[in-house]
């Protein structure tokens, strides 16, 4: 998918236009191990597969931090790519 297609999908699923474009850019660089989860969610938003990194999971971020699936997926992506900085950030209260 291209950035514009991702943004349009996110807007259809409740994101603001600005938020959708920001998230779409990050989705383009999603860690390869997370891409299958993204693709399943794209095909059916009810499919929210879990994934764990650095002691955190997508489910945790969705349930405890009230993130959307794409936001939780990107947080896990950050934990995979830059665990030290990401762990510092996720430990801070929202």
N, C-alpha and C positions, 0 to 999 in steps of 0.2 A: 504494500500500500504506500501511496505517496502522502506527504504531509497534509495536503488539502483533503484527501479522502479520510484520513484519520480524524482531522479536525471536524469535518462534517458529521462523521459517525458520533464523535463525542458530543457535539451540539445536539444531535438527535436524542442522545441519552442523558441530557440534562446539564451539560457544561455550558458556561457562558462562552461567547465567541472568543474573547481574549484568553480565557483559561484553556479552551480547547486547542488553540494555536500553540500555546506554551507547552502543553502536555504532548501534543502531536510531535513537536520537535524532539522531545526526549524519547518518545516511543521509537523514533527512527534509529536510535542508538542503543536500544534495549539489549541487555546481555543475552547472548545466544541461548542460554539455558532457559530463559524466561519467554522467549519468542513463541514457543508452542502454547503456552498458557494464554498469551495475548491473542493468538489466532483463534483459540477456542472461545474466548470471551467475545471476540468480534463476531463470530458466527452465532453465538447464543449468549446474551448477557446473564443468563441464569447459571452459566457454567463459570464458577469462580474457584478454580483449582488452587489449592494451597501450595506454598513453597516456603522453605525455611532457609534463612541465612543469618549467621552470627547470633543465633539464639532468638531471633525474631521471625515471625511468620506473616504472610499476607493476611491470614485470618485474624491475627492479633491486631494488626493495624486497622482492619475493617471494623472489628468489634469494639476494641478498646479506644481507638483513636478516631473512630467514625469516618475513616477514609473511604473513598470510592475504590472500586477494584483497580482501575488504572493508577490511582495515586498510591495505593498500597504496593502495587507491582513495581512502580518506579522507586519506591522507598527500598524495597528489597534489591532492586537493581543497584541503587547507590551503596547498599551494604555489601554487595558483591564486588563493586568496583573500587570503593574507597572505604573499607570497613572502619578504620580508626575515626575518621571525620564523621561518618554517618552514625556510628554508635554514640559519639558525643552528642550529636544533634537529637537523636531519638530518645535519649535519656532525659533531655530537658522537657519540662512540662509544656504542653501545648496551650 
